[in-house]
Amino acid sequence: MKPMIKLLLLSLPLAACGGGNNSQSNIQKEQPTNTDYSKLNASSIEPGTLRQASSGELAELIKNGLRVSLRDNQSYGMMIRETAVVNTTADSKSGGNFSGTNVQVDGVDETDSVKYDGKYIYLATPVDYSSGDPITNLKIIATNPASASATEVSVTPLDTEHWGNVSEMYLVDNTQGTTPYTTGLATIRRSWDFIAFTDKVVNDVSTDGKPLVVDDADKARTASIWPYQMDNGIDITLYDVRTPTTPTKTWSLAIDGDLLGTRKIGNTLYVISSFVPHIATLDYAADTAEAKIANEKLIAQTSVEKLLPEYSINNGTPQPLNTANGCMIPATTEKTDGSLTLINITAINLATQQLVESVCVNGNAEGIYSSTNNLYLGGSDYSKWENWQSFTVVHQFALTNGGVDYSATGSVEGVLSWSAPSFRMDEHNNHLRILTTNYGETGEPDHRLSVLKKVSGRSELEVVAQLPNKNHPETIGKPREDIFGVRFNGDKAFVVTFERKDPLYILDLANPLDPKIAGQLEIPGFSTYLHPIGDNYVFALGNETNDDGFATGVKVSLYDIRNPAAPTEISKHIFGSSYSWSDALYDHRALSFLSASADQTRITLPITQYEEVKGPEYAYSRWVDTGLYQFEINGLANGKVSLDYVGTLVSESFGVNEYPLWNGNDRGIMHDDALFYVHGPNVIASPWKKADNK
């Protein structure tokens, strides 16, 4: 892995300007070095298809990006990471009566720090700093659903010197025979990621590759952000877990770049990463003609191969992730454009331990959505928001047995939003549905659904329908209401907007050429997560609110959508007061669903509950407890449906601790009538419906 400068970057431009070829310098006077970068363009997202760049085009594209970064003192926006994907099911793991990772698309697995295969819980513990040095482990816990018990069988310490905690894991299955079983575990880690804001400027490296730091406050103040040189990469490690008591590392892959997101279909892992090319010895504080000339010579003399990401297997010799003529760039790229961001979609066969293919795209990725057939990268342009001209570009890549193939590009009005952008995209019956928002001068949102389809024989996703439209002019959301939750489900979509109340909109998408609003329901509060329960009901998680629109507690509710024109709220439960919180509000993996029978669906989610304490002079919120809340949807077979709260498994409470010690990775695993609650580094086992201190 090569050392690289980590930049705070959203996206930079595409293409070129001279660096000069001095091959004839021995027979004629050397031409002046051009350090005037004023005519270069920091290229932005542009509508239009992609094309493959030549080696020369890619070299100038990247080098112009470096020149623009020098010219503009690298004042970039923050790179957006997926925090991190239509038909929805309760869990991604079949073959047993147990819950798995809650995913967006059936058949497309998503990463999590906890995985379960019906026999063992695989847990990547949060980083523990209590002993001074950071510590994190891979734990394997055997479960016994019949006795509702769990036993730790192995603890594998993980290196934290370079790599951070394991936030992403996938199971590897043996698919031979009639009964698949787990053979391996893939962990995905990012290098420790930080930026140093300092008056110490890194402008050189020593012979051993370490940065040389010079004290120069005057130079530091001339730039808005200085990069800190560091190794920035992604580590994928495979463990053989066929003997759970002694898991063994069998294979590792390191990739240059920053992790944006992952998906897994079968045993093929798709890693979406972003790489920022760099030249370690560039002087970003250059303010003299000599220093600027030295920078330009460095850029001109650096080969494009040294500006591309690499990968290494089992800490072996680094190899190029892409070839110099293997990147896709917008077809509208011009010679004066410059861009630094390279997005890679890398396909890895976890079963055979092989890197299958990596596709390179110049641009940015704000939302990642995957069906079982196609992967989509969405990027939004926010620069023209004030005159309602913002737009989103979506690239479609076909997922094939041989890897990943670029298919088509489309563009729509509006932007994808920072909150769960993947849930705003959906593929159904060869159509891509996407929900975007435009904002005017006063921030007034205008929401629009667009339906796109690939044009036969062309690399174009064409907009074939929109909503609102001439025949259906009703807007999605009332004035000033923004979108808080979106869920597509086959021929329907559910949208929650909010300013003071929570309108739930049901969109009828049965005819992709004629989308329309089928009905709406207006109730207090708002929902951030929606989960279809069959075709007739929708489970919702959000917050209750007061008349001023402020959250007053965590709310779970169930909607009856059997009559889309007149949806109703069957029941709701509200927990805690202001400041009460659930990880599941903005991380769908914190919810678990299990179809226990034709008549019953079980649901778990963590809630950290606060209560309002009124004193003689003022009131304040005090933490009460953190626990796994259990719900049942009953009566699904006979139509007499109810959402019932059945208990809480408490992990921490006030009195024992002043504040909760662990948060962020709480998960509930249901298996038959047993419940396993992952909280921090621990697993709490209990029969279903057994409540602690509630």
C-alpha positions in Angstrom: 0.0 0.0 0.0 1.4 3.4 -0.9 1.2 6.3 1.5 -1.2 9.0 0.3 -2.5 12.4 1.3 -6.0 12.2 2.6 -8.1 15.2 1.4 -11.4 16.4 2.6 -13.0 16.1 -0.8 -16.4 15.7 -2.5 -15.4 15.7 -6.1 -13.1 17.5 -8.4 -13.0 17.9 -12.1 -12.1 16.1 -15.3 -9.2 16.5 -17.8 -6.3 18.5 -18.9 -3.7 21.2 -19.4 -0.1 21.0 -20.4 2.7 19.8 -18.3 5.1 19.9 -21.2 7.3 17.3 -22.8 11.0 18.2 -22.4 12.4 15.3 -24.4 14.3 17.7 -26.7 15.8 19.8 -23.9 19.3 18.7 -24.8 19.2 20.1 -28.3 17.2 23.3 -27.8 16.4 25.8 -25.1 14.0 24.4 -22.5 10.5 25.9 -22.9 9.1 27.9 -20.0 7.1 25.9 -17.4 3.5 26.9 -17.4 2.2 27.5 -13.8 -0.9 29.5 -14.8 -3.8 27.3 -13.9 -6.5 30.0 -14.2 -8.1 28.4 -17.2 -8.6 25.0 -15.7 -12.0 23.9 -14.6 -12.8 22.1 -11.4 -15.2 19.8 -13.2 -18.5 19.0 -11.4 -21.1 16.3 -11.9 -22.6 16.5 -15.4 -25.5 14.7 -17.0 -24.6 12.4 -19.8 -23.1 8.9 -20.5 -19.6 7.7 -19.6 -16.9 6.6 -22.0 -13.6 4.9 -21.5 -10.6 7.2 -21.2 -7.3 6.7 -22.9 -4.2 6.7 -20.8 -3.3 10.2 -21.8 -6.8 11.5 -21.1 -6.8 10.0 -17.6 -3.3 11.3 -16.9 -4.2 14.9 -17.8 -7.6 14.6 -16.0 -5.9 13.7 -12.7 -2.9 16.0 -13.1 -5.3 18.9 -13.8 -7.1 17.9 -10.6 -3.8 18.3 -8.8 -3.2 21.7 -10.4 -6.7 22.9 -9.4 -6.0 21.7 -5.9 -2.9 23.8 -5.8 -4.7 26.8 -7.3 -7.7 26.7 -5.0 -5.8 25.7 -1.8 -7.8 22.5 -1.8 -10.9 23.9 -0.2 -13.2 20.9 -0.8 -16.3 19.6 0.7 -16.5 16.5 2.9 -16.5 13.2 1.0 -19.9 11.6 1.5 -19.8 8.0 2.8 -22.7 5.7 2.8 -23.1 5.1 6.4 -23.7 3.6 5.5 -29.2 -0.5 -0.8 -37.9 -3.9 -4.8 -39.0 -6.2 -2.8 -38.4 -6.5 0.9 -38.2 -9.4 3.2 -37.7 -9.6 7.0 -34.3 -11.0 6.9 -31.4 -11.8 4.6 -30.8 -15.3 5.8 -33.0 -18.2 5.0 -33.1 -21.9 5.9 -34.1 -21.5 9.6 -36.6 -19.8 11.9 -34.2 -17.0 12.9 -33.6 -13.4 12.0 -30.7 -12.1 10.1 -29.4 -8.7 9.0 -32.3 -6.3 8.1 -31.6 -5.4 4.4 -33.2 -3.2 1.9 -33.3 -5.7 -1.0 -34.1 -9.4 -0.8 -31.0 -11.3 -2.0 -28.6 -8.4 -1.6 -26.8 -8.8 1.7 -25.6 -5.8 3.7 -22.7 -5.5 6.1 -23.0 -5.3 9.8 -20.9 -5.7 12.9 -23.0 -8.7 14.0 -23.9 -11.7 11.9 -25.8 -14.9 12.7 -26.1 -18.2 10.9 -28.5 -20.1 13.1 -25.8 -21.7 15.2 -23.2 -19.0 16.0 -23.2 -15.2 16.5 -20.2 -13.5 15.0 -19.5 -10.2 16.8 -16.9 -7.6 16.1 -16.7 -5.8 19.4 -16.6 -2.0 19.6 -13.2 -0.4 20.2 -12.5 -0.3 24.0 -10.2 2.4 25.2 -10.6 1.7 29.0 -7.1 0.2 29.3 -5.4 2.9 27.4 -4.6 1.3 24.0 -7.5 0.6 21.7 -8.7 -3.0 21.9 -11.2 -4.8 19.6 -12.0 -8.5 19.2 -13.8 -10.9 17.0 -16.0 -13.0 19.2 -17.9 -16.2 18.2 -20.8 -17.2 20.5 -22.7 -20.5 20.2 -26.4 -20.3 20.7 -28.9 -22.8 22.1 -32.4 -21.6 21.1 -34.1 -24.4 23.1 -32.7 -23.2 26.4 -32.4 -19.5 25.3 -28.7 -19.5 26.2 -25.4 -18.4 24.6 -21.9 -19.5 25.2 -18.7 -17.7 24.1 -16.5 -20.2 22.2 -13.6 -18.0 21.0 -12.1 -14.5 21.2 -9.7 -13.4 18.5 -7.8 -10.1 19.2 -7.6 -7.8 16.2 -4.8 -5.5 15.3 -5.6 -1.8 16.0 -2.2 -0.2 15.2 -3.2 0.7 11.7 -6.8 -0.5 11.1 -9.8 0.8 12.9 -12.6 -1.3 14.4 -14.5 -3.8 12.3 -17.8 -2.2 11.3 -18.5 -4.5 8.4 -18.7 -8.3 8.2 -20.1 -10.9 5.9 -20.6 -14.7 6.1 -19.1 -16.9 3.5 -21.3 -20.0 2.7 -20.5 -23.4 1.3 -23.1 -23.6 -1.4 -22.4 -27.2 -2.4 -25.1 -29.7 -1.5 -28.6 -29.2 -0.3 -27.7 -27.6 3.1 -25.5 -24.5 2.9 -23.4 -23.8 5.9 -20.9 -21.1 7.0 -17.3 -21.8 6.1 -15.8 -18.3 6.5 -16.2 -14.8 7.8 -15.1 -11.7 5.9 -14.2 -8.6 8.0 -13.8 -5.2 6.4 -11.9 -2.4 8.1 -10.8 1.1 7.2 -7.5 2.6 8.2 -7.7 5.1 11.1 -9.2 8.1 9.4 -8.4 11.6 10.7 -7.3 15.0 9.4 -4.7 17.2 11.1 -5.6 20.9 11.1 -2.3 22.4 12.1 0.3 25.0 11.4 2.8 22.3 10.7 2.8 21.7 6.9 3.9 18.4 5.3 5.7 19.4 2.2 8.3 16.7 1.7 9.2 13.1 2.5 12.4 11.5 3.6 14.2 8.6 2.0 12.3 6.1 4.1 9.0 7.6 3.0 8.1 9.3 6.3 6.7 12.9 6.2 9.0 15.8 7.0 7.2 18.5 8.9 8.3 22.1 8.9 7.2 24.8 11.2 5.9 27.6 9.0 2.8 29.3 10.4 2.8 32.0 7.7 2.6 29.3 5.0 0.0 27.4 6.9 -2.3 30.3 7.1 -2.3 30.8 3.4 -4.2 27.6 2.9 -7.6 26.7 4.2 -6.9 23.0 4.8 -3.6 21.2 4.9 -3.5 17.4 4.3 -1.9 15.0 6.7 0.0 12.3 5.0 -1.1 8.9 6.0 -1.8 5.4 4.7 -5.5 5.3 3.7 -6.9 2.0 2.7 -9.4 -0.8 3.1 -8.5 -4.2 4.6 -10.6 -7.3 3.7 -9.7 -10.4 5.8 -11.1 -13.9 5.5 -11.3 -16.2 8.5 -11.9 -20.0 8.3 -14.6 -20.5 11.0 -15.4 -24.2 10.3 -13.9 -24.8 13.7 -15.4 -21.9 15.6 -13.2 -22.5 18.7 -10.1 -21.7 16.6 -10.9 -19.4 13.7 -7.9 -18.9 11.5 -7.0 -16.1 9.1 -6.7 -17.5 5.5 -6.5 -14.6 3.1 -6.4 -10.8 3.1 -6.8 -8.1 0.5 -5.7 -4.5 1.0 -7.0 -1.8 -1.4 -5.9 1.9 -1.6 -8.7 4.4 -1.0 -11.6 5.2 1.2 -14.5 2.8 1.8 -17.9 4.1 0.6 -20.0 1.0 0.9 -20.3 -2.7 0.2 -22.9 -5.3 -0.9 -22.8 -9.1 -1.2 -24.7 -11.3 -3.6 -24.1 -15.0 -3.1 -20.4 -15.2 -2.3 -19.5 -12.2 -4.4 -18.6 -9.1 -2.5 -18.8 -5.7 -4.2 -16.6 -3.0 -2.6 -17.3 0.6 -3.6 -14.3 2.8 -2.8 -13.0 6.3 -3.5 -9.4 7.1 -4.3 -7.7 10.5 -4.3 -4.5 10.5 -6.4 -1.6 12.5 -4.9 2.0 13.3 -5.2 3.6 13.2 -1.8 6.2 15.9 -2.3 3.9 18.6 -3.8 4.3 21.9 -1.8 0.8 23.1 -1.2 2.1 26.3 0.4 4.1 27.3 -2.7 4.0 31.1 -3.0 7.1 31.8 -5.1 7.7 31.3 -8.8 10.4 28.8 -8.1 8.2 26.7 -5.8 5.4 26.8 -8.3 7.7 25.7 -11.1 8.9 22.8 -9.0 5.4 21.7 -8.3 4.5 21.8 -12.0 7.6 19.8 -12.9 6.7 17.1 -10.3 3.2 16.9 -11.8 4.4 16.7 -15.4 7.1 14.1 -14.7 4.9 11.8 -12.7 3.5 8.8 -14.6 -0.2 8.1 -14.5 0.4 4.7 -13.2 1.8 6.2 -9.9 -1.4 8.2 -9.5 -3.8 5.1 -9.5 -4.9 2.9 -6.7 -3.2 -0.4 -5.9 -4.1 -3.6 -4.1 -2.1 -6.3 -2.4 -2.9 -9.9 -1.4 -1.6 -11.3 1.8 0.7 -8.3 2.2 2.4 -9.1 -1.0 3.7 -6.9 -3.8 1.3 -4.0 -4.6 -0.4 -4.4 -8.0 -2.5 -1.8 -10.0 -6.2 -1.9 -9.2 -6.9 -0.3 -12.6 -5.0 0.1 -15.9 -4.2 3.6 -17.1 -6.7 3.2 -19.9 -9.3 1.4 -17.8 -11.3 4.2 -16.3 -14.7 5.6 -17.3 -15.1 9.4 -17.6 -18.0 11.6 -18.6 -18.4 11.8 -22.3 -18.5 15.6 -22.0 -14.9 15.8 -20.5 -12.8 18.6 -22.0 -9.1 19.3 -22.1 -9.3 22.0 -19.5 -11.2 19.9 -16.9 -9.5 18.4 -13.9 -10.6 15.9 -11.4 -9.0 13.9 -8.5 -11.8 11.5 -7.4 -11.7 7.9 -8.7 -14.6 5.6 -7.7 -13.9 1.9 -7.9 -16.4 -1.0 -7.9 -14.4 -4.1 -7.0 -15.9 -7.6 -7.3 -14.3 -10.2 -5.0 -15.2 -13.9 -5.0 -15.0 -14.7 -1.3 -15.4 -18.5 -1.8 -12.4 -18.7 -4.2 -10.5 -15.8 -2.6 -10.0 -13.9 -5.8 -10.3 -10.3 -6.9 -12.4 -10.8 -10.0 -12.6 -7.2 -11.5 -12.4 -3.6 -10.6 -14.3 -0.9 -12.6 -13.0 2.7 -12.3 -15.3 5.8 -12.7 -14.2 9.4 -12.4 -16.8 11.2 -10.3 -18.5 11.0 -6.9 -20.9 8.6 -5.2 -23.5 9.9 -2.8 -25.9 7.0 -2.9 -25.3 3.3 -3.5 -28.2 1.1 -4.4 -28.0 -2.5 -5.6 -30.6 -4.9 -6.9 -29.6 -8.5 -7.7 -28.9 -7.5 -11.3 -27.6 -4.0 -11.2 -25.6 -1.6 -9.0 -26.3 2.1 -9.2 -24.1 5.0 -8.2 -26.0 8.3 -7.6 -24.3 11.7 -7.3 -26.0 15.0 -6.8 -25.0 18.5 -7.8 -26.0 21.0 -5.1 -24.3 24.1 -6.7 -27.5 25.4 -8.4 -29.9 24.8 -5.5 -30.9 28.5 -5.3 -32.5 28.6 -8.8 -34.2 25.1 -8.7 -31.6 23.6 -11.1 -29.9 21.0 -8.9 -29.8 17.5 -10.4 -28.7 14.0 -9.7 -26.8 11.7 -12.1 -27.2 7.9 -11.8 -24.8 5.4 -13.3 -26.0 1.8 -13.8 -23.6 -1.1 -13.7 -24.7 -4.6 -14.7 -23.6 -7.3 -12.2 -22.5 -10.4 -14.2 -20.8 -13.7 -13.4 -17.6 -12.1 -14.7 -17.8 -9.0 -12.6 -19.2 -5.5 -13.3 -20.0 -3.9 -16.6 -21.0 -0.2 -17.2 -24.5 -0.2 -18.6 -26.1 3.3 -18.7 -26.4 6.8 -17.2 -29.4 8.9 -16.5 -30.1 12.2 -14.8 -33.1 13.7 -12.9 -34.1 17.0 -11.3 -33.3 17.5 -7.6 -30.8 16.0 -5.1 -30.7 12.7 -3.2 -30.4 14.1 0.4 -27.9 13.3 3.0 -30.2 11.0 5.0 -30.4 7.4 3.6 -29.9 8.2 -0.1 -29.9 4.6 -1.0 -33.5 4.2 0.1 -34.5 6.9 -2.4 -33.7 4.5 -5.2 -35.4 1.3 -6.3 -35.4 -1.1 -9.3 -38.5 -3.0 -10.2 -39.5 -4.7 -13.5 -36.5 -3.1 -15.4 -37.4 0.4 -14.2 -35.4 2.6 -11.8 -37.6 4.7 -9.5 -35.8 7.6 -7.7 -37.1 10.3 -5.4 -35.3 13.6 -5.3 -35.7 17.1 -3.9 -35.2 20.5 -5.2 -34.6 23.5 -2.9 -35.4 27.1 -3.9 -33.9 30.4 -2.6 -35.8 30.2 0.7 -35.1 26.5 1.1 -38.6 25.5 0.1 -38.4 21.8 -0.9 -40.0 20.4 -4.0 -40.1 16.6 -4.1 -40.3 14.6 -7.3 -40.5 11.0 -8.3 -38.8 10.0 -11.5 -39.1 6.7 -13.4 -36.2 5.7 -15.7 -35.7 2.9 -18.1 -32.6 1.9 -20.2 -32.9 2.8 -23.8 -32.4 -0.3 -26.0 -29.0 -0.3 -27.7 -27.8 2.9 -25.9 -26.0 3.7 -22.7 -28.8 6.0 -21.6 -31.4 5.8 -18.7 -34.4 7.7 -20.1 -36.9 9.4 -17.8 -40.2 7.8 -18.9 -42.5 9.3 -16.2 -42.5 11.8 -13.3 -44.7 12.7 -10.4 -46.2 15.3 -10.0 -47.2 15.6 -13.6 -49.9 17.2 -15.8 -52.5 14.5 -15.1 -51.5 14.2 -11.4 -50.4 17.6 -10.2 -50.7 16.9 -6.4 -47.4 17.5 -4.7 -45.6 15.0 -2.6 -45.6 16.8 0.7 -47.2 20.1 1.7 -45.3 23.4 1.7 -42.1 23.4 3.7 -42.3 19.7 4.4 -39.1 17.7 3.9 -38.8 14.0 3.4 -38.0 11.9 6.4 -38.6 8.3 5.3 -39.0 6.5 2.0 -39.7 2.8 1.2 -40.4 1.2 -2.1 -42.3 -2.1 -2.2 -43.1 -3.6 -5.6 -46.0 -1.6 -7.1 -46.1 0.9 -4.2 -43.9 3.4 -2.5 -44.4 5.0 0.9 -43.1 8.5 1.7 -43.1 10.4 5.0 -42.8 14.1 4.9 -42.8 16.4 8.0 -42.8 19.9 9.3 -45.4 19.9 12.1 -47.3 16.7 11.3 -46.5 13.4 9.6 -48.2 12.9 6.3 -47.7 9.3 5.0 -48.1 9.2 1.3 -48.8 6.0 -0.6 -47.7 6.1 -4.2 -49.3 3.8 -6.8 -46.5 2.7 -9.2 -48.3 -0.2 -10.8 -48.1 1.5 -14.2 -44.6 2.8 -14.4 -45.7 5.3 -17.1 -48.4 6.7 -14.9 -47.4 7.1 -11.2 -49.8 8.7 -8.9 -50.6 9.4 -5.2 -53.0 6.8 -4.1 -53.7 8.2 -0.6 -52.3 9.9 2.4 -52.7 9.9 6.2 -51.8 12.9 8.4 -50.9 12.2 12.1 -48.6 13.8 14.7 -44.9 13.0 14.6 -42.7 11.6 11.9 -41.2 8.3 10.7 -37.6 7.8 9.5 -37.9 4.1 8.8 -40.8 2.2 7.0 -41.0 -1.6 6.7 -43.7 -3.3 4.6 -45.4 -6.3 6.4 -46.7 -8.2 3.4 -48.8 -6.2 1.0 -51.3 -4.9 3.5 -49.4 -3.3 6.4 -46.5 -1.0 7.1 -44.4 -0.9 10.3 -43.0 2.6 11.0 -40.4 3.9 13.4 -39.9 7.6 14.2 -40.6 10.2 16.8 -43.7 11.6 18.4 -43.7 15.4 18.3 -45.4 18.3 20.1 -47.4 21.1 18.4 -44.1 23.0 17.7 -42.6 20.0 15.9 -40.1 19.0 18.6 -39.5 15.3 19.2 -41.1 14.1 22.5 -40.4 10.4 22.4 -39.6 7.3 20.2 -42.7 6.1 18.4 -43.4 2.8 16.8 -46.7 2.4 14.8 -48.5 0.2 12.3 -50.4 1.3 9.3 -53.2 -0.5 7.5 -52.8 0.1 3.7 -55.3 -2.4 2.4 -57.3 0.6 1.1 -54.5 2.8 -0.3 -56.9 5.7 -0.8 -57.6 5.7 3.0 -54.7 4.4 5.0 -55.2 4.2 8.8 -53.0 3.9 11.8 -53.9 0.7 13.6 -51.9 1.4 16.8 -48.8 3.2 18.1 -46.5 3.1 21.2 -44.5 6.0 22.5 -41.4 5.5 24.7 -39.6 8.1 26.8 -39.5 11.9 26.5 -37.3 14.4 24.7 -33.8 13.0 24.0 -35.0 9.4 23.9 -33.2 7.7 21.1 -32.9 4.6 19.0 -30.0 3.6 16.8 -32.7 2.2 14.5 -34.0 5.7 13.7 -31.2 6.1 11.2 -29.7 2.6 10.9 -32.1 0.0 9.6 -29.7 -2.8 10.6 -30.6 -2.1 14.3 -34.1 -3.5 13.6 -34.8 -7.2 13.4 -37.9 -8.9 11.9 -38.9 -12.5 12.1 -42.1 -14.1 10.7 -42.9 -16.4 13.6 -46.0 -17.8 12.0 -48.6 -16.9 9.3 -50.4 -15.0 12.1 -47.4 -13.2 13.8 -44.4 -11.1 13.0 -41.9 -10.3 15.7 -39.8 -7.2 15.8 -36.9 -5.9 18.0 -35.2 -2.6 18.2 -33.0 -0.8 20.8 -34.2 2.3 22.6 -32.2 4.6 25.0 -34.9 6.1 27.1 -34.8 9.5 28.8 -37.4 11.0 31.3 -38.2 14.6 32.0 -37.3 15.6 35.6 -39.0 18.7 36.9 -37.1 20.6 39.5 -38.1 23.7 41.5 -36.6 26.1 39.0 -36.1 24.1 35.8 -36.7 20.8 34.1 -34.1 18.5 32.6 -33.9 15.2 30.8 -32.3 12.2 32.6 -31.2 8.9 31.1 -33.4 6.0 32.4 -32.2 2.9 30.7 -31.1 1.3 27.4 -32.7 -1.9 26.3 -34.0 -4.1 23.5 -37.7 -3.5 23.0 -39.9 -6.4 21.8 -43.0 -6.1 19.6 -45.4 -8.5 18.0 -47.8 -7.9 15.0 -50.6 -10.3 15.7 -53.7 -11.2 13.8 -52.2 -11.3 10.3 -54.1 -14.4 9.3 -57.5 -13.3 10.3 -57.2 -9.5 9.5 -57.7 -8.5 13.2 -54.2 -7.0 13.3 -52.6 -5.3 16.3 -49.1 -4.0 17.1 -48.3 -5.2 20.6 -45.4 -4.2 22.9 -44.4 -7.3 24.8 -41.4 -6.4 26.9 -37.9 -5.0 27.2 -34.6 -6.7 27.8 -32.6 -4.0 29.7 -28.8 -3.9 29.3 -27.9 -0.7 31.3 -29.9 1.5 33.6 -29.5 4.6 35.7 -28.4 3.9 39.2 -25.9 1.3 38.0 -24.3 3.8 35.6 -24.8 7.5 35.3 -24.7 7.2 31.5 -24.8 4.3 29.1 -21.4 2.8 28.4 -22.1 1.3 25.0 -24.2 2.4 22.1 -24.3 2.2 18.4 -24.1 -1.6 17.8 -27.2 -2.9 19.6 -28.8 -5.8 17.7 -31.6 -8.2 18.4 -31.4 -11.8 17.1 -34.6 -13.9 17.3 -34.5 -17.7 16.9 -37.6 -19.7 17.6 -38.7 -18.5 21.1 -35.2 -17.4 22.1 -33.9 -13.8 22.0 -30.2 -12.8 21.8 -29.4 -9.2 22.5 -26.0 -7.9 21.4 -25.0 -4.8 23.4 -21.4 -3.6 23.2 -19.1 -6.6 23.5 -21.7 -8.7 25.3 -24.6 -11.0 24.3 -27.6 -11.3 26.6 -29.8 -14.3 26.1 -33.5 -14.6 27.1 -36.7 -16.3 26.2 -39.0 -14.3 24.0 -41.4 -12.0 26.0 -39.3 -12.1 29.1 -38.7 -8.5 30.3 -36.1 -7.2 32.7 -37.1 -4.4 35.1 -40.1 -3.4 32.9 
